[in-house]
Amino acid sequence: MINTIKELSFFDTFKHVSTYFSGTVLVHALGLITLPIFTAFLTTEEYGIINVFTSITMLCVVMLSCNVISSVQRYYFEENNDISSFVSTILGFTQLTFLLGATIIYIYRVSFADWINLPVDTIPWMLLTIYATIFLTIYNQIKIAQKASVHFVRMQVAWQYGKFGLAITAILLVASSHLDQSMYMAKIGADAIITIIASLFALYLIKSFLCVPKDILKHLKYAFVYAIPLLPFVLSSYILTAFDQWYINTSIGNAEAGLYSFAYKIGFIYMGFSTALLNGAAPSYYEMMNQGELSKVTDQLKSMVRLLSLAGCFLILFSMDLGRILSSSEQFETAFDIIPVLVLAYLFYGVATFYNRAIYYNKQNIYLTVIIVFVSVVNIVLNIKYIPIYGYKAAAYTTLISYFLMAILSVIVVKTRIKMGNQPVLFAIRYISVLVGLILIDYYFVRTIGLTSIFQGIIKIILFLVFGVVLFRNKISIILNIRHDKS
């Protein structure tokens, strides 16, 4: 059977995907396991401050680097022999842009902190984290392009576990010694220190890509042509994922932002899975597209959507159970019911990113910008209108609407503007429709009529297995037929 599975067209991609996702599981499992620890030591207000800090930091990484770091992976696939010069050019350019942007932020740090509703003493740590993250991002871009999934995962796991180790040590030190220091600052400072150490090690690992750059103008032109049209897209993507947390934090309060962030973190592991699928499939996707093997691209897309849908089914069915396990404080339980909504939202996000690969490949990035800017505007309007009325939970539903709209627009652009006819749509609609049907069955039998926890678990397992058979019945039939023929 093992040899039969290895012969399937998606096996090589899945091998890298499994490596990326193993890292995702290790990283997000750490995040989930530590939720009871951090929720025990941190108030909802402090938890909200930390998560808003993280979201704003990632947004500023893009802004202060002008997004040129995103061009490294794409240039690597051009198969030119001057990738070292290109990487060195990008590193040098980002030093200049960061220095300029960081100087402005630091000078006006009081106003900046007031605008994002964070304590002003977090701003220096934010700038240090941004600077280090730029180097880590370039390292990640290179390793993904090289199919060095093991190296990528090792760095991610070491970085995240290092942050946790130092953070929990700092928090325990503050708690036990009664230092005049906030718990959230212990976490933020520890994260920044480990990020700096990881970035220095990452630079050491890619030292072979560092040299005195040549053809600087040529490389900057390539980076600008590729990355600048994507800048509104990337910024809007971060705004789409972070605006709700920021708006909840500024309009309602840190406590509500903490509750929403708790549900968001559980759902976020699903976004990590879709990212793992993208990273694992990227090298083989570009190879197949370069060689014109469009049928293989179609098969890869179908396999990715099946895997994404199956993972989504599991998290939706068991998300509230995970929430109960992972929260050590009853004050977080009110956020449990929006976890399935966020997971379903990220399913549409994943589908959209899978189709968007065709836009990236054809370098028609302006379409991505138009899509994400439009969707972000819709999301902002919906959040501003409904969060003050219905509270932080409204953000989950506005996120679902936004990503659903993003998926629809991405499919339309790929089919009509990019004219990639080999990107099927009906199969994805069919799988998602079945999943929604299972969610409704789960809601009625498990959450409405009040079955015991044992029967609830049995029904959820049955629904999950049924969906798995629906998704992979053809693959299962192939494997069974081959085994039958051999016997």
C-alpha positions in Angstrom: 0.0 0.0 0.0 2.9 2.4 0.8 4.3 2.0 -2.7 0.8 2.6 -4.2 0.4 5.8 -2.2 3.9 7.0 -3.3 2.8 6.6 -7.0 0.0 9.1 -6.6 0.6 12.4 -8.4 0.3 14.5 -5.3 2.7 12.4 -3.2 5.9 14.6 -3.7 4.0 17.8 -2.9 2.3 16.1 0.1 5.7 15.1 1.4 6.7 18.7 1.7 3.3 19.7 2.9 3.4 17.2 5.7 6.8 18.6 6.7 5.5 22.1 6.7 2.3 21.1 8.5 4.2 19.1 11.1 6.0 22.4 11.9 2.7 24.2 11.9 1.2 21.6 14.3 4.2 21.9 16.6 4.1 25.7 16.6 0.3 26.1 16.9 0.1 23.2 19.3 2.5 25.1 21.5 0.2 28.1 21.1 -2.8 26.1 22.0 -1.2 24.3 24.9 0.1 27.5 26.4 -3.3 29.2 26.2 -4.2 27.8 29.6 -0.9 29.0 31.0 -1.1 32.5 29.6 -4.8 32.9 30.4 -4.0 31.9 34.0 -1.4 34.7 34.4 -2.7 37.3 32.1 -5.9 39.3 32.3 -8.1 39.6 29.3 -6.9 43.2 28.9 -3.2 42.1 28.9 -4.0 39.2 26.6 -5.6 41.7 24.2 -2.6 44.0 24.4 -0.2 41.2 23.4 -2.2 40.1 20.4 -2.8 43.6 19.1 0.9 44.2 19.5 1.7 41.1 17.4 -0.8 42.1 14.7 0.5 45.7 14.4 4.1 44.4 14.4 3.5 42.1 11.4 1.7 45.0 9.5 4.7 47.2 10.1 7.1 44.6 8.8 5.5 45.0 5.4 5.3 48.8 5.6 8.9 49.4 6.8 10.3 47.0 4.2 8.1 48.3 1.3 7.2 44.6 0.8 10.3 44.0 -1.4 11.2 41.0 0.8 8.3 39.2 -0.9 10.2 39.2 -4.2 13.0 36.9 -3.0 11.1 33.7 -3.5 9.7 34.7 -6.9 13.2 35.8 -8.2 14.6 32.4 -7.0 12.2 30.6 -9.4 13.5 32.7 -12.3 16.5 30.4 -12.1 19.0 33.2 -12.7 22.6 32.7 -11.4 22.7 36.0 -9.5 20.3 35.2 -6.6 23.0 36.1 -4.0 23.4 39.5 -5.5 19.6 39.9 -5.5 19.2 38.8 -1.8 22.1 41.2 -0.8 20.4 44.1 -2.7 17.1 43.4 -0.9 18.8 43.2 2.5 20.6 46.5 1.9 17.5 48.3 0.7 15.4 47.1 3.7 18.0 48.5 6.1 17.5 52.0 4.6 13.7 51.8 4.6 13.5 50.4 8.1 15.9 53.1 9.5 13.7 55.9 8.0 10.4 54.4 9.1 11.6 53.4 12.5 13.0 56.9 13.2 9.7 58.5 12.4 7.7 56.1 14.6 10.1 56.5 17.5 10.0 60.3 17.3 6.2 60.2 17.3 5.9 57.1 19.5 3.5 58.7 22.0 1.0 59.7 19.3 1.5 56.3 17.5 0.9 54.4 20.7 -2.2 56.4 21.5 -3.5 55.8 17.9 -3.2 52.0 18.2 -4.3 52.0 21.8 -1.1 50.3 23.1 1.1 51.4 26.0 3.9 53.6 24.8 6.6 51.4 26.4 5.8 48.7 23.9 6.9 50.8 20.9 10.7 50.3 21.2 10.2 46.5 21.6 8.0 46.6 18.5 10.7 48.3 16.4 13.3 45.7 17.5 10.9 42.9 16.6 10.1 44.4 13.2 13.8 44.7 12.4 14.6 41.1 13.3 11.5 39.7 11.6 12.6 41.2 8.2 15.7 38.9 8.3 13.6 35.9 9.3 11.2 36.5 6.4 14.0 36.6 3.9 15.4 33.3 5.3 11.9 31.7 5.0 11.5 32.9 1.4 14.9 31.3 0.5 14.2 28.0 2.2 10.7 27.6 0.8 12.1 28.2 -2.8 14.8 25.6 -2.1 12.3 23.0 -1.0 14.3 23.0 2.3 11.1 22.3 4.3 13.0 20.6 7.1 15.3 23.7 7.6 12.3 26.0 7.5 10.4 24.0 10.1 13.4 23.7 12.4 13.8 27.4 12.5 10.1 28.1 13.1 9.9 25.5 15.9 13.1 26.7 17.6 12.0 30.3 17.3 8.5 29.7 18.7 9.5 27.4 21.5 12.4 29.7 22.4 9.9 32.6 22.7 7.7 30.5 25.0 10.5 29.3 27.2 11.8 32.8 27.8 8.4 34.4 28.1 7.1 31.9 30.7 10.4 32.4 32.6 10.0 36.2 32.6 6.3 36.0 33.6 7.1 33.6 36.5 9.9 35.9 37.6 7.6 38.9 37.6 4.9 37.0 39.4 7.1 35.5 42.1 9.3 38.5 42.8 6.4 41.1 42.7 8.4 43.3 40.4 6.9 46.6 39.4 6.5 45.4 35.8 3.4 44.4 33.8 2.9 40.8 32.7 2.4 41.7 29.1 5.7 43.5 29.0 7.5 40.3 30.2 5.9 38.4 27.3 6.6 41.1 24.7 10.2 41.7 25.8 11.0 37.9 25.8 9.5 37.5 22.4 11.6 40.3 21.0 14.8 39.0 22.5 14.3 35.5 21.0 13.3 37.0 17.6 16.6 38.9 17.5 18.6 35.8 18.3 16.8 33.8 15.7 17.3 36.4 13.1 21.0 36.5 13.7 21.2 32.7 13.4 19.1 32.9 10.2 21.6 35.4 8.7 24.4 33.0 9.5 22.6 30.1 7.8 22.1 32.1 4.6 25.6 33.7 4.6 26.3 32.0 1.2 23.6 34.3 -0.2 25.4 37.4 1.1 27.9 39.3 -1.1 28.7 42.7 -2.5 25.6 43.3 -4.7 25.9 43.8 -8.4 23.3 45.1 -10.9 21.6 46.9 -8.0 19.3 49.0 -10.2 18.2 45.9 -12.1 17.4 44.0 -9.0 15.6 46.8 -7.4 13.6 47.3 -10.5 12.5 43.6 -10.5 11.7 43.9 -6.8 9.6 47.1 -7.3 7.8 45.7 -10.3 6.8 42.6 -8.5 6.4 43.8 -4.9 5.0 47.4 -5.1 1.8 46.4 -6.9 1.4 43.8 -4.2 2.0 46.3 -1.4 -1.7 47.4 -1.1 -2.6 43.7 -1.4 -0.3 42.6 1.5 -1.1 45.6 3.6 -4.8 45.0 3.0 -4.3 41.3 3.9 -2.9 42.2 7.2 -5.6 44.9 7.7 -8.2 42.2 6.9 -6.8 39.9 9.6 -5.9 42.6 12.2 -8.4 45.4 11.8 -11.1 43.6 13.7 -8.7 43.1 16.7 -7.5 46.7 16.6 -11.0 48.1 16.3 -12.3 45.9 19.1 -9.4 47.0 21.2 -9.9 50.7 20.5 -13.7 50.9 20.4 -14.8 48.3 23.1 -11.7 47.5 25.1 -8.7 45.3 25.8 -10.8 42.6 27.5 -13.0 42.1 24.5 -10.0 42.1 22.2 -8.5 39.3 24.4 -11.7 37.2 24.1 -11.8 37.6 20.3 -8.0 36.8 20.1 -8.6 33.6 22.1 -11.1 32.3 19.6 -8.9 33.7 16.7 -5.9 31.7 17.9 -7.7 28.4 17.9 -9.0 29.1 14.4 -5.6 30.4 13.3 -4.1 26.9 13.3 -6.3 26.2 10.3 -4.9 29.2 8.4 -1.5 27.7 9.3 -2.5 24.5 7.5 -3.5 26.3 4.3 -0.2 28.1 4.4 1.6 24.7 4.8 -0.3 23.5 1.7 0.8 26.5 -0.2 4.4 26.3 0.8 4.7 22.6 0.2 3.1 22.8 -3.2 4.8 26.0 -4.5 8.0 24.5 -6.0 6.2 21.7 -7.9 3.4 24.2 -8.9 5.9 26.5 -10.6 7.7 23.5 -12.2 4.4 22.2 -13.7 3.3 25.6 -14.9 6.7 26.2 -16.5 6.5 22.8 -18.3 2.8 23.4 -19.3 1.6 20.3 -17.4 -1.8 21.9 -16.6 -3.6 18.6 -15.9 -1.2 18.0 -13.1 -1.8 21.5 -11.8 -5.6 20.7 -11.7 -4.9 17.4 -9.8 -2.8 19.3 -7.3 -5.5 21.9 -6.8 -8.1 19.3 -6.2 -6.0 17.4 -3.7 -5.2 20.7 -1.8 -8.9 21.6 -1.5 -9.8 18.1 -0.3 -7.1 18.2 2.4 -8.1 21.8 3.4 -11.8 20.8 3.6 -11.1 17.7 5.7 -9.0 19.7 8.2 -11.7 22.3 8.3 -14.3 19.7 9.0 -12.3 18.4 12.0 -11.7 21.8 13.5 -15.3 22.9 13.1 -16.7 19.8 14.7 -14.3 19.8 17.6 -13.5 23.5 18.0 -15.7 24.1 21.0 -14.2 21.0 22.7 -10.7 22.4 22.1 -11.8 25.7 23.6 -13.0 24.0 26.8 -9.7 22.1 27.1 -7.5 25.0 26.4 -9.0 27.8 28.5 -8.0 27.8 32.2 -10.4 30.7 33.0 -14.1 30.7 32.6 -14.1 34.3 31.4 -12.9 33.0 28.0 -15.8 30.6 27.5 -18.1 33.2 26.0 -15.9 33.2 22.9 -16.3 29.5 22.1 -19.3 29.8 19.8 -17.5 32.0 17.3 -14.6 29.5 16.8 -16.5 27.4 14.1 -17.4 30.6 12.3 -13.7 31.7 12.1 -12.6 28.2 10.9 -15.2 28.3 8.1 -14.0 31.8 7.2 -10.4 30.5 6.8 -11.6 27.7 4.6 -12.7 30.3 2.1 -9.5 32.2 2.6 -7.5 29.0 1.8 -9.6 28.4 -1.4 -8.9 32.0 -2.5 -5.1 31.7 -2.0 -5.0 28.4 -3.9 -6.6 30.1 -7.0 -4.5 33.2 -6.5 -1.4 31.2 -7.4 -2.3 31.6 -11.0 -2.3 35.4 -10.6 1.1 35.3 -8.9 2.5 33.0 -11.6 1.4 35.3 -14.4 2.6 38.4 -12.5 -0.8 40.1 -12.8 -0.6 41.2 -9.2 -2.8 44.2 -9.8 -5.8 41.9 -9.7 -4.8 40.7 -6.3 -4.5 44.3 -5.1 -8.0 45.2 -6.4 -9.5 42.1 -4.8 -8.0 42.5 -1.4 -8.5 46.2 -1.2 -12.1 45.9 -2.1 -12.7 43.1 0.4 -10.8 45.0 3.1 -13.0 48.0 2.6 -16.1 45.8 2.9 -14.6 44.3 6.1 -13.8 47.6 7.6 -17.3 49.0 6.9 -19.0 45.9 8.3 -16.9 46.0 11.5 -17.4 49.7 12.1 -21.2 49.2 11.6 -21.8 46.0 13.5 -19.2 45.7 16.3 -20.6 48.6 18.3 -24.0 47.0 18.0 -23.4 43.3 18.5 -20.0 43.4 20.2 -16.8 41.5 19.4 -18.5 38.4 18.1 -19.7 40.3 15.1 -16.1 40.4 13.9 -16.2 36.6 13.3 -19.1 37.0 10.9 -17.7 40.0 9.1 -14.5 37.9 8.6 -16.6 35.0 7.2 -18.4 37.3 4.8 -15.1 39.0 3.7 -13.2 35.8 3.0 -16.2 34.3 1.2 -16.3 37.4 -1.1 -12.5 37.1 -1.6 -12.9 33.5 -2.7 -15.6 34.4 -5.2 -13.7 37.3 -6.7 -10.4 35.3 -6.9 -12.2 32.5 -8.9 -13.8 35.0 -11.2 -10.5 36.8 -12.0 -8.6 33.5 -12.6 -11.3 32.2 -14.9 -12.2 35.4 -16.9 -9.1 37.7 -16.7 -6.2 35.3 -16.3 -8.1 32.8 -18.4 -6.8 29.7 -16.6 -9.5 27.3 -17.7 -7.8 24.4 -16.0 -8.7 25.8 -12.5 -11.9 23.9 -11.7 -14.6 25.4 -9.5 -17.6 23.1 -9.2 -15.7 20.4 -7.2 -14.8 23.0 -4.6 -18.4 24.2 -4.4 -19.6 20.6 -4.0 -17.2 19.8 -1.1 -17.9 23.0 0.7 -21.7 22.4 0.3 -21.3 19.0 1.8 -19.3 20.4 4.7 -21.9 23.1 5.4 -24.6 20.3 5.5 -22.6 18.4 8.0 -22.2 21.5 10.1 -26.0 22.0 10.2 -26.4 18.3 11.2 -23.9 18.8 13.9 -25.6 22.0 15.1 -29.0 20.3 15.3 -28.0 16.9 16.8 -25.1 18.0 19.0 -25.8 21.6 20.1 -29.6 21.9 20.0 -31.3 18.7 21.3 -28.9 18.3 24.2 -27.3 14.9 23.7 -24.8 13.6 26.3 -21.2 14.2 25.6 -20.5 10.6 24.6 -23.2 10.6 22.0 -22.0 14.1 20.8 -18.5 12.7 20.3 -19.8 9.6 18.4 -21.9 11.7 16.1 -19.0 14.1 15.4 -16.6 11.2 14.6 -19.2 9.6 12.3 -19.7 13.0 10.5 -15.9 13.4 10.1 -15.4 9.9 8.7 -18.3 10.3 6.3 -16.9 13.6 5.0 -13.5 11.9 4.6 -14.9 9.1 2.5 -16.8 11.7 0.3 -13.6 13.6 -0.3 -11.3 10.8 -1.0 -13.5 8.0 -2.3 -11.7 8.0 -5.7 -8.3 7.7 -4.1 -9.6 5.0 -1.7 -11.0 3.1 -4.7 -7.7 3.3 -6.6 -5.8 1.9 -3.6 -8.3 -0.9 -2.9 -8.4 -1.9 -6.6 -4.6 -2.0 -6.9 -4.4 -4.1 -3.7 -7.2 -6.4 -5.1 -5.3 -6.8 -8.4 -2.1 -7.7 -6.6 -3.8 -10.2 -4.4 
